């Protein structure tokens, strides 16, 4: 089984994916997708980190040498393609969980994929980011909006679908209502139900 986890910033999607992987004895790939792609391409990890889930049209990589919009755009496309190839290769190796990076769409033609989206209400997400990053309320809210805007734009560009829209996922969970452990239990119950 392959599980993909999309997540709003501050919804604890990463923590849910990690705990789920631990309980199901699966590998979990989040930033590890970037590491895998960098290891199997001619791009550095720094380039992958710079373009990871960022808006395609607006982002130009900061480098010592100027990279124009066209070059930045082409590089973004190549980096995304390398990440998508890395996900396909990792999925072929066995049961695992992927966090973000359009994994639900990239692996959509496989019959063994369960796609999950983790959301949470804004006050919960603000509190989470304030605690995690040591920010004040306004800074946390601004960061959440920026990260979500990047993720939504990235997802829209590569999938032509709307990020977080329920019809694009098998299961959507509000982690602000049931917490990390509750979300993991819901996903496990869903898996049990579809395996019967």
Residue frames as qw, qx, qy, qz and C-alpha x, y, z in Angstrom:
[[0.000, 0.887, 0.463, 0.000, 0.00, 0.00, 0.00],
 [0.366, 0.189, -0.005, 0.911, 1.11, 3.52, -0.82],
 [0.155, -0.823, -0.501, 0.217, -0.35, 6.37, 1.25],
 [0.322, 0.397, 0.071, 0.857, -0.07, 9.99, 0.16],
 [0.290, -0.703, -0.499, 0.415, -0.61, 12.77, 2.68],
 [0.179, 0.595, 0.143, 0.770, -1.39, 16.31, 1.54],
 [0.441, -0.574, -0.524, 0.448, -1.50, 18.84, 4.34],
 [0.002, -0.936, -0.093, -0.341, -2.21, 22.44, 5.23],
 [0.400, 0.401, -0.489, 0.663, 0.68, 24.18, 6.95],
 [0.215, -0.319, 0.512, -0.768, 0.30, 23.82, 10.70],
 [0.817, -0.140, -0.154, -0.537, -2.17, 20.91, 10.51],
 [0.525, -0.465, 0.703, -0.120, 0.43, 18.41, 11.81],
 [0.877, 0.387, -0.117, -0.258, 0.25, 16.42, 8.58],
 [0.424, 0.572, -0.679, 0.179, 3.95, 15.56, 8.82],
 [0.276, -0.335, 0.761, -0.483, 3.55, 14.26, 12.39],
 [0.826, 0.134, 0.286, -0.466, 0.49, 12.24, 11.38],
 [0.781, 0.498, -0.360, -0.113, 2.38, 10.68, 8.46],
 [0.201, 0.530, -0.762, 0.314, 5.38, 9.81, 10.68],
 [0.488, -0.188, 0.682, -0.512, 3.26, 8.21, 13.41],
 [0.868, 0.287, 0.084, -0.396, 1.20, 6.32, 10.84],
 [0.621, 0.549, -0.560, 0.016, 4.38, 5.01, 9.20],
 [0.066, -0.425, 0.800, -0.418, 5.68, 3.89, 12.59],
 [0.644, -0.020, 0.556, -0.525, 2.45, 2.09, 13.48],
 [0.875, 0.399, 0.062, -0.266, 2.13, 0.42, 10.06],
 [0.687, -0.355, 0.499, 0.392, 5.85, -0.35, 9.84],
 [0.619, 0.685, 0.282, 0.261, 6.21, 1.64, 6.61],
 [0.474, -0.070, 0.064, 0.876, 8.81, 4.05, 5.34],
 [0.092, 0.900, 0.366, -0.217, 7.80, 7.71, 5.35],
 [0.520, 0.155, 0.250, 0.802, 9.14, 10.15, 2.78],
 [0.023, 0.941, 0.260, -0.215, 8.82, 13.88, 3.28],
 [0.040, 0.892, -0.378, -0.244, 12.06, 15.83, 2.87],
 [0.600, -0.253, 0.722, 0.234, 13.57, 12.42, 2.05],
 [0.661, 0.632, 0.400, 0.064, 11.92, 12.77, -1.38],
 [0.188, 0.958, -0.212, -0.047, 14.19, 15.76, -1.96],
 [0.415, -0.613, 0.659, 0.133, 17.24, 13.78, -0.79],
 [0.721, 0.149, 0.665, 0.127, 16.37, 10.85, -3.06],
 [0.547, 0.808, 0.212, 0.044, 15.81, 13.11, -6.07],
 [0.004, -0.922, 0.378, 0.078, 19.08, 14.97, -5.45],
 [0.569, -0.409, 0.699, 0.141, 21.00, 11.69, -5.14],
 [0.624, 0.257, 0.700, 0.233, 19.69, 10.51, -8.51],
 [0.413, 0.869, 0.241, 0.129, 20.01, 13.73, -10.53],
 [0.601, 0.268, -0.067, 0.750, 22.67, 16.28, -11.46],
 [0.178, -0.779, -0.050, -0.599, 21.06, 18.95, -9.24],
 [0.219, 0.213, -0.692, 0.654, 22.29, 19.75, -5.74],
 [0.268, -0.520, -0.776, 0.236, 20.16, 19.29, -2.65],
 [0.085, -0.417, -0.206, 0.881, 20.22, 23.09, -2.19],
 [0.221, 0.029, -0.486, -0.845, 18.54, 23.56, -5.58],
 [0.367, -0.368, -0.829, -0.207, 15.86, 21.02, -4.66],
 [0.259, -0.492, -0.597, 0.578, 15.32, 22.73, -1.30],
 [0.001, 0.265, -0.051, -0.963, 14.96, 26.12, -3.04],
 [0.379, 0.002, -0.514, -0.769, 12.23, 24.89, -5.37],
 [0.132, -0.178, -0.963, 0.153, 10.49, 22.42, -3.05],
 [0.039, -0.665, -0.743, 0.063, 6.69, 22.97, -3.29],
 [0.099, -0.477, -0.054, 0.872, 7.13, 26.58, -4.38],
 [0.507, 0.730, 0.248, -0.385, 5.04, 28.61, -6.82],
 [0.734, 0.201, 0.445, 0.472, 6.19, 27.85, -10.35],
 [0.370, 0.787, 0.278, 0.407, 5.54, 31.17, -12.03],
 [0.166, -0.964, 0.042, -0.203, 6.88, 33.52, -9.38],
 [0.723, -0.618, 0.257, 0.171, 9.93, 31.80, -7.98],
 [0.618, 0.677, -0.345, 0.202, 13.48, 32.35, -9.20],
 [0.873, -0.290, -0.231, 0.318, 16.23, 30.50, -7.37],
 [0.157, -0.960, 0.233, 0.015, 18.62, 32.72, -5.40],
 [0.910, 0.045, 0.061, 0.408, 22.12, 31.93, -6.69],
 [0.409, -0.558, 0.161, 0.704, 25.43, 33.78, -6.86],
 [0.119, -0.025, 0.579, 0.807, 24.78, 34.10, -10.60],
 [0.477, 0.249, 0.133, -0.832, 21.63, 35.68, -11.91],
 [0.206, 0.211, 0.933, 0.204, 19.05, 33.17, -13.10],
 [0.287, 0.013, -0.235, -0.929, 16.50, 34.76, -15.39],
 [0.677, 0.060, 0.343, -0.648, 12.80, 33.91, -15.32],
 [0.824, 0.323, -0.336, -0.322, 12.99, 31.47, -18.24],
 [0.445, 0.356, -0.786, 0.241, 15.97, 29.61, -16.79],
 [0.261, -0.172, 0.685, -0.658, 14.36, 29.60, -13.33],
 [0.780, 0.140, 0.087, -0.604, 11.14, 28.27, -14.83],
 [0.764, 0.337, -0.536, -0.125, 12.94, 25.48, -16.72],
 [0.200, 0.330, -0.809, 0.444, 14.94, 24.56, -13.63],
 [0.526, -0.092, 0.479, -0.697, 11.75, 24.39, -11.56],
 [0.860, 0.219, -0.152, -0.436, 10.23, 21.99, -14.10],
 [0.624, 0.377, -0.675, 0.115, 13.33, 19.78, -14.11],
 [0.064, -0.285, 0.745, -0.599, 13.50, 19.69, -10.32],
 [0.701, 0.011, 0.303, -0.646, 9.81, 18.75, -10.05],
 [0.840, 0.301, -0.371, -0.260, 10.22, 16.01, -12.69],
 [0.395, 0.368, -0.780, 0.317, 13.18, 14.58, -10.75],
 [0.340, -0.169, 0.640, -0.668, 11.11, 14.55, -7.53],
 [0.816, 0.143, 0.051, -0.558, 8.20, 12.85, -9.29],
 [0.723, 0.358, -0.590, -0.037, 10.55, 10.20, -10.73],
 [0.096, 0.328, -0.791, 0.507, 12.01, 9.66, -7.25],
 [0.596, -0.058, 0.435, -0.673, 8.50, 9.10, -5.83],
 [0.868, 0.249, -0.225, -0.366, 7.64, 6.57, -8.54],
 [0.552, 0.389, -0.712, 0.194, 10.90, 4.69, -7.90],
 [0.136, -0.252, 0.727, -0.624, 10.38, 4.66, -4.13],
 [0.742, 0.038, 0.201, -0.639, 6.76, 3.50, -4.53],
 [0.806, 0.307, -0.467, -0.197, 7.98, 0.57, -6.65],
 [0.289, 0.382, -0.794, 0.375, 10.17, -0.58, -3.74],
 [0.358, -0.302, -0.859, 0.207, 7.26, -1.32, -1.38],
 [0.294, -0.800, -0.522, -0.034, 4.78, 0.02, 1.16],
 [0.395, -0.073, -0.180, 0.898, 5.42, 3.65, 2.07],
 [0.008, -0.868, -0.446, 0.220, 3.95, 7.05, 2.84],
 [0.412, 0.294, 0.171, 0.845, 4.63, 10.23, 0.87],
 [0.117, -0.731, -0.404, 0.537, 4.05, 13.70, 2.30],
 [0.163, 0.810, -0.002, -0.563, 3.05, 16.46, -0.13],
 [0.122, -0.471, 0.634, 0.601, 4.71, 17.21, -3.47],
 [0.646, 0.307, -0.259, -0.649, 1.68, 16.17, -5.57],
 [0.129, -0.234, 0.964, -0.003, 2.26, 12.51, -4.65],
 [0.552, 0.341, 0.646, -0.401, -1.46, 11.74, -4.86],
 [0.597, 0.700, -0.040, -0.389, -1.48, 12.91, -8.48],
 [0.155, 0.629, -0.737, -0.195, 1.92, 11.53, -9.48],
 [0.094, -0.132, 0.984, -0.071, 0.91, 8.03, -8.28],
 [0.592, 0.178, 0.224, -0.754, -2.78, 8.27, -9.30],
 [0.714, 0.293, -0.476, -0.421, -2.59, 5.43, -11.84],
 [0.203, 0.200, -0.927, 0.242, -1.52, 2.88, -9.24],
 [0.623, -0.412, -0.526, -0.407, -4.25, 0.68, -7.75],
 [0.678, -0.311, -0.549, 0.376, -2.54, 0.54, -4.33],
 [0.206, 0.229, -0.193, 0.932, -2.68, 4.26, -3.45],
 [0.266, -0.757, -0.583, 0.126, -4.72, 5.81, -0.63],
 [0.254, 0.421, -0.019, 0.871, -4.72, 9.62, -0.78],
 [0.390, -0.684, -0.532, 0.312, -5.33, 11.58, 2.41],
 [0.174, 0.613, -0.013, 0.771, -5.58, 15.33, 3.01],
 [0.458, -0.475, -0.549, 0.513, -5.01, 16.79, 6.49],
 [0.009, 0.660, 0.137, 0.739, -6.59, 20.14, 7.29],
 [0.381, -0.436, -0.598, 0.554, -7.19, 22.11, 10.48],
 [0.001, -0.938, -0.333, -0.092, -8.90, 25.33, 11.49],
 [0.382, 0.724, -0.169, 0.549, -6.82, 28.50, 11.39],
 [0.428, -0.786, 0.286, -0.344, -6.60, 29.15, 15.18],
 [0.936, -0.252, 0.231, 0.086, -5.24, 25.62, 15.68],
 [0.788, 0.424, 0.043, 0.443, -2.72, 26.05, 12.86],
 [0.079, 0.852, -0.197, 0.479, -1.59, 29.43, 14.20],
 [0.664, -0.655, 0.311, -0.183, -1.01, 27.96, 17.67],
 [0.959, 0.013, 0.180, 0.219, 0.90, 25.03, 16.16],
 [0.617, 0.584, -0.032, 0.526, 3.21, 27.25, 14.11],
 [0.209, -0.867, 0.222, -0.394, 3.72, 29.71, 16.99],
 [0.797, -0.507, 0.327, -0.043, 4.91, 26.83, 19.20],
 [0.917, 0.178, 0.204, 0.292, 6.91, 25.07, 16.49],
 [0.578, 0.527, 0.055, 0.621, 8.72, 28.12, 15.13],
 [0.417, -0.437, -0.320, 0.730, 8.67, 30.53, 18.06],
 [0.092, 0.334, 0.338, 0.875, 6.67, 33.14, 16.16],
 [0.250, 0.223, 0.442, -0.832, 4.04, 35.60, 17.32],
 [0.524, 0.464, 0.665, -0.261, 0.45, 35.27, 16.12],
 [0.445, 0.799, -0.048, -0.401, 0.76, 37.65, 13.16],
 [0.049, 0.597, -0.749, -0.283, 4.01, 36.08, 11.98],
 [0.382, 0.014, 0.923, -0.038, 2.54, 32.58, 12.23],
 [0.545, 0.617, 0.466, -0.324, -0.59, 33.56, 10.30],
 [0.328, 0.796, -0.326, -0.390, 1.50, 35.22, 7.58],
 [0.104, -0.425, 0.880, 0.186, 3.76, 32.16, 7.25],
 [0.499, 0.248, 0.814, -0.167, 0.79, 29.78, 7.05],
 [0.531, 0.740, 0.205, -0.359, -0.78, 31.85, 4.26],
 [0.195, 0.739, -0.553, -0.331, 2.52, 32.00, 2.33],
 [0.226, -0.249, 0.938, 0.084, 3.26, 28.28, 2.60],
 [0.523, 0.408, 0.714, -0.224, -0.31, 27.28, 1.73],
 [0.458, 0.785, -0.037, -0.416, -0.32, 29.67, -1.23],
 [0.073, 0.590, -0.755, -0.278, 2.92, 28.10, -2.50],
 [0.339, -0.016, 0.940, -0.042, 1.60, 24.57, -2.05],
 [0.540, 0.580, 0.501, -0.348, -1.72, 25.36, -3.72],
 [0.378, 0.786, -0.277, -0.404, 0.01, 27.02, -6.68],
 [0.071, -0.444, 0.876, 0.176, 2.52, 24.16, -7.05],
 [0.436, 0.191, 0.865, -0.159, -0.29, 21.59, -6.91],
 [0.525, 0.698, 0.265, -0.407, -2.45, 23.49, -9.39],
 [0.246, 0.723, -0.506, -0.402, 0.41, 23.87, -11.86],
 [0.009, 0.347, -0.926, -0.150, 1.44, 20.21, -11.89],
 [0.220, 0.225, 0.939, -0.139, -1.98, 18.58, -11.49],
 [0.217, -0.221, -0.403, -0.861, -4.46, 21.13, -12.89],
 [0.503, -0.544, -0.666, -0.089, -6.53, 20.37, -9.80],
 [0.253, -0.772, 0.128, -0.569, -7.39, 22.32, -6.67],
 [0.367, 0.207, -0.761, 0.494, -5.20, 21.54, -3.66],
 [0.123, 0.023, 0.679, -0.723, -7.24, 20.46, -0.65],
 [0.630, 0.041, -0.165, -0.758, -10.50, 19.97, -2.59],
 [0.654, -0.197, 0.652, -0.328, -12.13, 16.86, -1.15],
 [0.889, 0.379, 0.108, -0.233, -12.92, 15.18, -4.48],
 [0.490, 0.689, -0.531, 0.064, -9.18, 14.90, -5.17],
 [0.028, -0.416, 0.830, -0.370, -8.60, 12.65, -2.14],
 [0.518, -0.222, -0.816, -0.126, -9.92, 9.39, -0.73],
 [0.540, -0.615, -0.521, 0.242, -10.05, 10.76, 2.81],
 [0.117, 0.633, -0.131, 0.754, -9.99, 14.27, 4.33],
 [0.616, -0.473, -0.550, 0.307, -9.36, 14.72, 8.05],
 [0.108, -0.858, 0.066, -0.498, -9.62, 17.77, 10.33],
 [0.652, 0.036, -0.579, 0.487, -6.72, 17.29, 12.74],
 [0.082, -0.356, 0.321, -0.874, -7.80, 20.25, 14.89],
 [0.739, -0.303, -0.061, -0.599, -10.80, 18.17, 15.97],
 [0.976, -0.173, -0.094, -0.092, -9.18, 14.78, 16.58],
 [0.407, -0.767, 0.483, 0.113, -5.43, 15.40, 16.96],
 [0.237, 0.562, -0.759, -0.225, -2.47, 13.45, 15.59],
 [0.201, -0.087, 0.965, -0.144, -3.33, 10.11, 17.22],
 [0.555, 0.443, 0.512, -0.483, -7.00, 10.42, 16.31],
 [0.515, 0.660, -0.299, -0.457, -6.10, 11.11, 12.67],
 [0.101, 0.402, -0.904, -0.107, -3.82, 8.06, 12.61],
 [0.367, 0.134, 0.866, -0.310, -6.62, 5.90, 14.03],
 [0.593, 0.576, 0.197, -0.527, -9.08, 7.20, 11.40],
 [0.414, 0.608, -0.582, -0.348, -6.66, 6.38, 8.58],
 [0.058, -0.223, 0.971, -0.068, -6.01, 2.90, 9.99],
 [0.496, 0.321, 0.675, -0.441, -9.77, 2.29, 10.32],
 [0.566, 0.636, -0.120, -0.510, -10.27, 3.42, 6.72],
 [0.237, 0.485, -0.816, -0.204, -7.55, 1.03, 5.55],
 [0.260, 0.004, 0.933, -0.249, -9.18, -1.83, 7.47],
 [0.565, 0.476, 0.410, -0.535, -12.55, -1.00, 5.94],
 [0.558, 0.637, -0.316, -0.427, -11.28, -0.99, 2.35],
 [0.108, 0.414, -0.901, -0.066, -9.30, -4.18, 2.85],
 [0.500, 0.078, 0.769, -0.390, -12.42, -6.15, 3.87]]
